[in-house]
Amino acid sequence: MANTQNYATLFANQLAGKYARELFTAGLTTENVNFSGAKTVKLPFLTLKGFKDHSRGGGFNRRDVKTDDQAFTLSHDRDVEFFVDAMDVDETNQAASAANITSTFETEFAIPETDAYRFSKLYQDFVALGGDADETELTSENILEVFDSYMQTMTEKEVPLDGRILYVTPAVCKLFKQAASVQHSIQIDNATGKLDRNVYSLDGVQIVETAPTRMKTAYDFSDGFAPATGAKQINMVLVHPKSILAVNKHSYIKLWPEGTHVLGDGWLYQNRQYGDLFLIPTRRDGVMLHAA
């Protein structure tokens, strides 16, 4: 019997490690999501009421508990297949061949597209929910003031301080480095002489420098992905992951040996990924972004 197992399961740990290293938005991924049906995620939200004065004569003030389920339907369902000539596959080690194709495809196409989709979808949800993207011209003189205003707005809206992530393009990251009031921690490795001037966090917020090609407001996904006509550059996103639902529901990777298909003398590689990202409406305050 030909080996046509789902290599996504076999490569689970390797793929997880690759995504953790190379996917800029890995910190937004939602784990342990419960699905209702084939493509719907339901999140329960509780509506409660506060304290009332306690009576020492006995008894408690009973308040109502209202449960409201919000449904999110996945729509980003992608697949690809490649025909690989029999002479290019070592039949005694087909798993290695599948791993090589998978690693190349994930690095060059799947991972960049996942970031691009997530940032553009986050922007679109943000605007659809009434958010206004900041268009202030960013300079080394005002970058900290803009960042501080984002932080202040979130804190006033009671978005948790712990866990916030700041995604920036290299150009914006450079502005933070050049900001006069930033106190840099410069590390020098005495053994190698390596000098590290990177800004990894600011006021406890993790900074993730992200490729600008993955941070557009809209993409055309008809053939891979490319910036859509009229798309703006997203320069900076301050986000709390709890405001986001980013799920990967299904992953399917198979390398079909010759003889198990009728497409020619070779092996058939197939890869499918199904997932989506949603900005949770009741948590829109957990996102601030700049696009121009």
C-alpha positions in Angstrom: 0.0 0.0 0.0 1.5 3.4 -1.0 2.3 5.8 1.8 -0.1 8.7 1.5 -0.2 9.8 5.1 -1.0 13.4 6.0 2.5 14.9 6.4 1.1 17.9 8.2 0.8 15.6 11.2 4.2 14.1 10.7 5.8 17.6 10.4 3.7 19.2 13.2 6.6 20.0 15.4 8.8 21.3 12.6 6.1 23.4 11.1 5.2 24.8 14.5 8.9 25.8 15.0 9.1 27.3 11.6 6.0 29.4 12.1 7.2 30.5 15.5 10.5 31.7 13.9 9.3 33.1 10.6 5.7 34.2 11.0 5.6 37.7 12.3 2.1 37.4 13.5 2.7 34.2 15.4 2.0 36.0 18.7 -1.6 36.6 17.6 -2.5 33.0 17.0 -5.4 31.8 19.1 -4.8 28.3 20.6 -7.4 25.7 21.7 -10.3 27.1 19.7 -13.7 25.2 19.8 -15.5 25.0 16.5 -19.2 24.8 16.0 -19.7 23.0 12.8 -17.2 22.8 9.9 -16.2 26.4 9.7 -17.7 28.4 12.5 -16.1 29.5 15.8 -18.4 30.5 18.6 -17.1 32.6 21.5 -19.3 33.0 24.6 -19.5 36.4 26.1 -20.9 37.0 29.6 -22.8 40.1 30.6 -22.8 40.6 34.4 -23.7 43.4 36.8 -21.8 44.8 39.8 -22.0 44.7 43.6 -24.9 46.0 45.6 -24.9 46.8 49.3 -24.9 43.7 51.5 -27.7 43.3 54.0 -26.6 41.8 57.4 -30.2 40.6 57.8 -29.3 37.7 55.5 -29.3 36.9 51.8 -27.4 38.1 48.8 -28.3 40.4 45.9 -29.0 38.1 43.0 -28.1 39.6 39.5 -28.8 38.2 36.1 -26.2 36.4 34.0 -26.6 36.9 30.2 -24.7 34.7 27.8 -24.3 35.9 24.2 -22.5 33.7 21.7 -20.7 35.5 18.8 -20.1 33.4 15.7 -17.2 33.8 13.4 -17.1 32.0 10.0 -13.8 31.1 8.4 -13.3 32.0 4.8 -9.5 31.9 3.9 -9.3 28.4 2.4 -6.1 27.9 0.3 -4.5 25.0 -1.6 -1.8 24.2 -4.1 -0.3 21.1 -5.7 2.9 20.4 -7.5 3.8 17.6 -9.9 7.3 16.2 -9.0 9.0 14.0 -11.6 9.8 10.5 -10.3 13.5 11.1 -10.8 13.4 14.0 -8.3 12.1 11.9 -5.5 14.1 9.4 -3.5 11.5 6.6 -3.2 13.3 5.2 -0.2 13.0 8.5 1.7 9.8 10.2 0.4 9.2 11.9 3.8 12.4 13.8 3.3 11.3 14.9 -0.2 7.9 16.0 1.2 9.7 17.9 4.0 12.0 19.7 1.5 9.1 20.8 -0.7 7.0 21.8 2.4 9.9 23.8 3.9 10.5 25.7 0.7 6.9 26.4 0.0 6.1 27.5 3.6 9.1 29.8 3.7 8.6 31.5 0.3 4.8 31.5 0.0 2.6 30.2 2.9 4.1 32.1 5.8 4.4 35.4 4.0 0.8 35.1 2.8 -0.5 34.3 6.3 1.0 37.5 7.6 -0.3 39.5 4.7 -3.8 38.1 5.1 -3.8 38.7 8.9 -2.6 42.3 8.7 -5.0 43.2 5.9 -7.9 41.4 7.5 -7.2 43.1 10.9 -7.2 46.5 9.1 -10.5 45.8 7.3 -12.2 44.6 10.4 -10.9 47.6 12.3 -12.3 50.0 9.8 -15.6 48.1 9.4 -16.1 48.4 13.2 -15.7 52.2 13.0 -12.0 52.5 13.7 -10.0 55.3 12.1 -6.5 54.6 11.0 -4.0 57.2 12.1 -2.3 59.0 9.2 0.0 61.3 11.1 3.3 61.8 9.4 5.8 59.9 11.5 9.2 61.4 12.4 11.9 60.7 14.9 10.7 63.7 16.8 7.0 62.6 17.2 7.2 58.8 17.1 7.3 58.5 20.9 4.4 60.9 21.3 2.3 58.9 18.8 3.2 55.7 20.6 2.4 57.2 24.0 -1.0 58.4 22.7 -1.8 54.9 21.5 -0.9 53.5 24.9 -2.9 56.1 26.7 -6.0 55.5 24.6 -5.8 51.7 25.2 -5.2 52.1 28.9 -8.1 54.5 29.3 -10.3 51.9 27.5 -9.1 49.4 30.1 -7.2 47.2 27.6 -4.7 45.1 29.7 -1.2 46.5 29.8 0.5 43.1 29.9 0.7 41.3 26.5 0.5 44.2 24.1 2.5 43.9 20.9 3.7 46.6 18.6 4.2 45.7 14.9 6.3 48.1 12.9 7.9 48.4 9.5 11.7 48.7 9.4 11.3 52.4 8.6 9.3 53.0 11.8 11.7 50.9 13.8 14.5 53.2 12.6 12.5 56.2 13.9 12.4 54.6 17.3 16.1 54.1 17.2 16.6 57.7 16.2 14.2 59.2 18.8 16.3 61.5 21.0 14.5 60.5 24.3 14.8 56.7 23.8 17.4 55.2 26.2 19.2 52.5 24.3 20.6 49.4 25.9 23.7 48.7 23.8 25.1 45.2 24.2 28.6 44.3 23.1 29.7 40.7 22.9 33.3 40.8 24.0 34.1 37.4 22.4 32.8 38.4 18.9 32.7 42.2 19.1 29.0 42.1 18.0 27.2 45.3 18.7 23.4 45.1 19.2 21.4 48.3 19.0 18.0 46.8 18.3 14.9 48.1 20.2 13.1 44.9 21.3 10.6 46.5 23.7 9.3 49.9 24.7 7.6 50.5 28.1 7.2 46.7 28.4 5.6 46.4 24.9 7.2 43.8 22.6 8.3 45.3 19.3 8.1 43.1 16.2 9.9 44.5 13.2 7.9 43.2 10.2 8.5 43.1 6.4 6.5 46.0 4.9 5.4 43.8 2.0 3.3 41.8 4.5 1.7 45.0 6.0 -0.6 46.4 3.4 -4.3 47.3 3.9 -5.5 45.0 1.1 -4.2 42.2 -1.1 -5.2 40.4 -4.2 -5.2 36.6 -3.4 -6.1 35.4 -6.8 -2.6 34.1 -7.5 -0.5 33.9 -4.4 -0.8 37.3 -2.9 0.1 40.8 -4.1 -0.9 44.3 -2.9 -4.3 45.3 -4.2 -4.7 48.4 -6.3 -4.9 51.4 -4.0 -3.6 49.5 -0.9 -2.0 51.6 1.8 1.1 50.8 3.8 0.4 49.8 7.4 3.3 51.3 9.3 2.5 50.5 12.9 0.0 48.3 14.8 -0.4 48.2 18.5 -2.6 45.3 19.5 -3.5 43.1 22.4 -3.8 39.4 21.3 -6.9 38.9 23.3 -8.7 41.3 21.0 -8.0 39.0 18.1 -9.3 35.6 17.0 -6.6 34.1 14.7 -7.1 30.4 14.0 -5.7 27.7 11.9 -8.4 25.0 11.6 -7.0 22.6 9.0 -3.7 21.7 7.5 -3.3 18.9 4.9 0.0 18.0 3.3 0.4 14.9 1.2 2.9 13.5 -1.3 1.1 10.9 -3.5 3.5 8.3 -5.0 3.4 7.4 -8.7 0.8 4.8 -9.3 -1.7 6.4 -6.9 -2.8 9.0 -9.5 -3.0 9.3 -13.3 -1.2 12.6 -13.8 2.1 11.1 -15.1 5.4 9.5 -14.1 6.0 11.3 -10.8 4.7 12.2 -7.4 1.9 14.6 -6.6 2.4 17.1 -3.8 -0.7 18.7 -2.2 -0.9 21.4 0.5 -4.1 22.9 1.9 -4.4 25.4 4.7 -7.6 26.7 6.2 -7.9 29.5 8.8 -8.8 33.1 9.4 -8.4 36.2 11.6 -11.2 38.3 13.2 -11.1 41.4 15.3 -13.6 40.7 18.1 -16.2 43.5 17.9 -16.4 44.0 21.7 -12.6 44.3 21.9 -11.9 46.7 19.1 -10.3 49.1 21.7 -7.4 46.6 21.8 -6.2 47.7 18.3 -4.5 51.0 17.3 -2.9 51.3 13.9 -1.2 53.7 11.5 -1.7 53.4 7.7 -0.9 55.9 5.0 
